[in-house]
């Protein structure tokens, strides 16, 4: 258990590398200053779309760990984009195979017809497909053998996917350093939208390999011919250093993701066959310098010891804190200083009895309702929640029983992918994200308002990315089924609430945030 504790930390940043890094699984609604006369500019851009396939080496810490490709094809009636991503991600001392595929079908003026995205990992398979119907986007999510969850999402303006955004930015208007755009990114997994600010920060020349020859002495492919390509850096102001270099044709040249993951455009043989040839070198344990969990951890300025922390005061530096959910409940923020106090017994007294009043159920409708991949109304989830709540109507007792059951019943195992409560209940394995997802589903099924939180948790001298639940007993209380803490100790620093909807915001902390410990007791 202790070894797992050292490794299990917010691998959602790694799952995001599969989704965000390659731009899979998200839709974008163009708005604000992205396009003036958007439909006309998209139509003009579509006329300059050139078919072709580009290949990418996926690297982490200088090691070739994967392969990606992007194919753009034009037909008499539309444009087709097919993207593939596969990598052996170094997480928790081992390598985990993860892959993503997307097929986007567009009209000749780059309007969305349909998309299908599939993400596969040791956590299972997830498929998201969608198509516009008038002023709504019809999205269906399928996880494992569970029935699909279909929802309609309203949108306005031209509907784009991220793989189309570089095309539209580069072809819709001449790239220029200093140009800024804002897009509203819609995530079909969480069924939520968020603003992403982008800017063209730099212009540069890249030397790219467009063909390769095999070097038998080195047992690898090397460049045979190279070409010079001009590209512009399209960077996110909010996603922790995520940046993409795009050429004048709107095709990706290089992508950098927080956590050290990089995609580099190169010849097919170098991107694919060198990755396969290097398979033996990637076997065996992963060094700490390469492990994504360790390279994204934040060193504490002082060791806290092994005791339970009831009060923690820290200074958070080098990050704009304004958009994070740092204040409220157990947490107080004053300037850049955050104070966290573990809830005492009084905070655990619940003023209501299950299943709660009609007014309370209305007030906490969102925190009591099922969501995609959080199936709190599924018969299997409801049956277990009823069994755990048997004999009592006290929310505290039920919440603590659920915490203990999830801790004892779910095997501690690092997995990649998007957490699905029903799959976790069936597989009984996972890390902090799976523990939190299943806990929230069971708590909601029992009638207790619950939500996921994410941020940092302290262990052995470092703050690691972590996820845990919060339940409402009379006020919001943090609990942690991964570590069997009820309530969670004060060494949990909440940055976001809302689970998958908000967790991508943590990406901008990676490589930037510094934590100074001012008080711990």
LINSUL-V621750 format. One line per field, one symbol per residue. psi: psi as a letter, one per 40 degrees, with the letter a starting at -180 (. if undefined). A space follows every 50 residues. Layout:
psi=???
//
This chain:
psi=dddddddhigeddddddddddefieiihhhabedhhfddddddddddehh iihiihhhihfehheaiiihhhiiadeahhhhiihhighhhfeihhhiii iihhhiieffihdiihhhhhaeeaihhhiiiihbfihhhhhhhbeiiihh ihhiiiihhiidedddddddddihhhhehiihihhhhedefiiihhhiih dihihihiheiiihhddefiiihdhiihhhiihhiheeffehihhhaeee ihdihhiheehhhhhaiddddddddddedddeiaihideehddddeihhi eiieaeihhdhhhihhiehhedeifdiibehhhhbehhhhhhhaddeehh eiiieiiddddddfddeeiiiheggeehddddddddddeheiehdddddd dddddddddhhhhhiiahhhdddddddfiiaddddddddddddddeehhi iiiibiihhfeihihiiiihihedihhhigddefhhiiieehhhdiiebd dedddededhedhhhhhdhh.
//
